[in-house]
Amino acid sequence: MAEEQNNGSCSPESCSSCAHADSCPSKQKESMKVAPNEYTHVKKVIGVVSGKGGVGKSMVTASLARMMREQGYSVGILDADITGPSIPKMYGIHEHAVGNELGMFPCIAKDETRIMSVNLLLDSEDTPVIWRGPIIAGVVTQFWNEVLWGDLDYLFVDMPPGTGDVPLTVFQSLPVDGVIIVTSPQDLVQMIVKKAYYMAKQMDVPVLGIVENYSYLECPDCGKKIPVFGESHVEETAEELGVKVLGKMPLDPKLASIVEEEKFYEVTNDYLKDAAEVLIS
C-alpha cells in the first residue's frame, strides 16, 4: 500500500482500506475542491496566469474566450484579478450583476460571453479594492460556487499576477483542467515564467503552454518585425520546461483600439490559433 501511495497510483479501492488514507496528499487535495452550485455545469476550467503584471494577461484571456466563442462554444470568464479587474470594461459592460436567493448571475456580453468580476459588484468602477488576501481569495471562491454560470464549455479564469493567495485558492478550490502562462520577451520575465510553471506543477495542474505577448511591432510601411522589448527567448524557455509555445502576439494597434472602444466582443485574434487547437483537443 505504501508503494501505491508513493508512485501516485492510488485507486478508490486501495484508498478505502489504507491506514493512511486520511493523511494522503492526493486525497487532501481533492477534499479542498469547492463544488459548484447545482445550476453550474462547466466542462473545462482554464486558468490564465503570469508570473508578473504588465504582460497583457487579460488581453490573452479575452482573446482565448473570443476564439472559443467564434467556434460556437459557450464561454465564461471569471475575473479573479480582484484588485485590478479589466475584463468587463474590455467588453463594454458597466451594469451591476444581479442575483436572487439562488445566487448571482453573470453579466452577458454582446457575444454572449458570461462574465463575473468584482467591478460588477462595486458601487463605482473607480472604487479601489483594499482588502486583505484571505478576503480576496474568498471572493474568488464565491465567484465559482455562488455564481449561476449555467452550462459552459469553457470557463476562463483571469488570475492576478504572481504566485500568491488567489492563484493558490484557484488551484486548490476549482477543478482547473490546465493553465496557460502569459509572458513577454524580457529576460527577467522568462525567469518569472518558471515560477508560474513550477507553482502549477507543484499543484498538479497541467501547463498547456506559453503565450508570448508584445513579441514585436510590425512596421506599417515595410512589414518588418521590430522586437521593441528585445529578442524573444520564449522558445528556449518552453523547450527547457517541456511545454509548447501557443502563440506570439505583437503590439497590435488594432487590438489596442478595440480595447479602448470597449468592443472586445468583435475581436478575432488569429495569433492564438495554436492555443485554440490545444484547448479543443
N, C-alpha and C positions, 0 to 999 in steps of 0.2 A: 504493500500500500504506500509506503514511504516513497518507493521508486516512482509510482504513478504520480504522486504529488510533485516530485522534483522535476519530472520531464514534462509536466503540463498536460498529461493525458488523462486526467481525472474524468470519469463518467458519472452521470447521476447515480448509477447503480453502485459504483465503488464508493462515492461520497456518502451514500446513505448509511454505510456500515463502517465508515472510517472514524477512528477515535479522535482524529484531529480536524474533523470537518468544520467545526465552529471557528477554528483559527486559520483555515485555509485561505490564503490571499485571494485566490480566484473567486471563492465564494463570498468573501467580504466585499470584493469589488462589485460583484453583481448585486449584493444587498444594498448598495448605495444608490443604485439606479432609481430614479423617480418615475413612477408610472404616469403616463399622460391621462387626461380625463377621458371619459367614455366617448366624447364627441371628437376626439383627435385620433386620426389614423395616418401615420406618416411612414412611407415605405423606406426612404433613405434620409438620414440626417448627415449633412456635410458641414464640417467646420472650416472656416477660412481664417487662418492665423498668420501672424507676423511676429518676429522677434522684437521689432521696434516700430514706433509710429512713423508716419510720413511716407509710407511706401505705396499708398493707394489701395489699401486692403478693401475698403468699402466699394471702390470702383470695380475691383475684381469680383467681389461678392455679387454685386448687382449685375455685372456682365454675365457671370455664370447663370444667375437666375433668368436673365433675359434669353440666353441661349436655350435653356430648357423650355421656357415658355414658347419660343418660336417653333420648337419641335413638338408642341402640343401637350407637354407635361404640366400638371398642376403644381404650382410652386409657392413656397412661402419664404420669407426672410425674417428671422429672429435677430433683431439688432441688439446684440449683447454688449456693444460698446456703450455702456450706460453713461459714462461721463463725457463722451464725445460722439453722440449719435448723429448720423448724417443721412441714413437711408431714406427716411420719409421725405425730406426736402428734395433729394435727388428725383423722387417720383412725383413731386408736386403735391404731397399730402400734408395738409395743415390742420385738418379737423381732429377732434379728440376721439379716441377709441371709446366705445360704449360697451356695456355689459348688462347682465341680468343675474338672477340668482344662480345660474348655471356656470357663469364665468365671463371672461372678456372676449369680445370679438375683434379679430384683427381688422385693420383698415384694408380696403381693397383698392389697388392702383388701377389705372386705366387699362393695363394689360392683364388685369385680374390676378396679379401677384398679391398675395396676402402678407401684410406687414405688421409687425408689432415692435414698438420702440418706446423708450421712456419719454421721448418727445411728444408722443401721442397721449400722454397722461398728465403732463405738466400744465399749469395754468398758462404759462407763456413759454414759447420755444427758446427764449433767451435766458430762462431761469437756470442758473448753474446747479448741477447735481453735486452737492457737497456731502457725500455720505461715506461712511467707513466701509472697508472691504466686505465684511460679513453681510451688511445690508444690501450692498450691490449684488453680491452673489445670490442672496435670497430672492431678489427681484428677477434675476435671470432664471432661476428655478421656477418662479411663478409664471414667467413667460412661456415656459414649457408645459406646466401641468394645470394652469388656470386659464390659458387662452384656448378658445374653441377653434382650433385650426381646421377642423373638418378633415376631409380626405385629401392628402397631399402625396404626390410622387416624390417631391424633394423639399426638404426644409434646410435652407442655408443659414448657418449661424455666423454672423459677422462679429468676431471676437475682438476685444480690445488688444492692443499690442502687449507683448511681454509674456511672462510665464507665471503670472500672479493668481489671485483668488478666482477671478472669473473663468479663465481657461481651465483651471483645476476643477472648478464646480461643473463646468460643461462636460469635461471628460469623465468625471465621476458620476454625474447625475443623469446625463442624457445618453441615449443609445447611439453614440456617434459611429457612423459607418466608415468614416475616413476624413482626413483633413487635407487641405491644400495650403501650402505655405507660400506667402507672397513676399517678394524681396525686390531689391533694386541693385544696380550694378556696383555700388561702392564696396571696397574690400571689407570695411567694417561690418557691413550688413551681411556679408557672406558668413562671417563668424557668428552673427546673431541667428542666422538661419539654422545653424547647427543646434543652438539652444532650443529652438522651437521643435526641431526634429527629434532631439533626444527626449524632450518632455513627452511628446506624443508616443514615442516608443516605450518609455517607462510606464505610460498609462495604457499600453496595449492597444493604441488607436492606430490603424493603418495610415501611413502617409501616402497619399495618392500621387503626389508630385509637387513641383515648384513652378510658380508663375513669376516671371521677372517683369516688373513694371518700370517705366521710364528707361527702357533699354536704349533708345536712340531718338533722335529728332530727324525726321525726313525733310530735306530741303525742298521747299515748294517749287523751286525753279528747276533744279537738276535731278532731284530724286535721291541725292546722296544721303546715306545714313550717317548722322553725326552723333557719336557717343558723348552726349553732354555730361554725363556723370561718370565718365571713364569707361574703359573697356570692360566688357562683361566677363565674369568668371563663373557664371551660373552652371555651365555645362560641367566644369571641373568639380564644382561643389556637388552637383547632382550625381556625378559618377562616383565620387568619394562616398556618398551616402547610399548609393544604390537605388536612387529614385529617378523618375522621369522629369524632364523639362516639359511642361504642359503648354507653354506659350511665352512669348516675349512681346510685351506691349510697349509701343513707343509713346512719346509725348505727342498726343494727337489733339490738335486744337478743336477738331470737330467734336470729340468726346467731351472735352472741357466745356465747350459751348452748350452742349446738350445738358450737362450737369447744371450750369448756370441758369439755363432756361427751365430747369426742373421737369424735363421731359425724358427721363431715362427710360421710360416705358416704350420709347421709339427706337432705342439703340439696337444695332446689330453689330456685335463685336467679333469679327472674323479672326482676330488674333488668338482666340482661345478655342479653336476648333478641336485641337488635340485634347484639351481638358474636357470638352463635351463628350468626346468619344470614351474617355475613361469613366466619366460619370454614368454613361448609359450601359457600359459593359458590366 
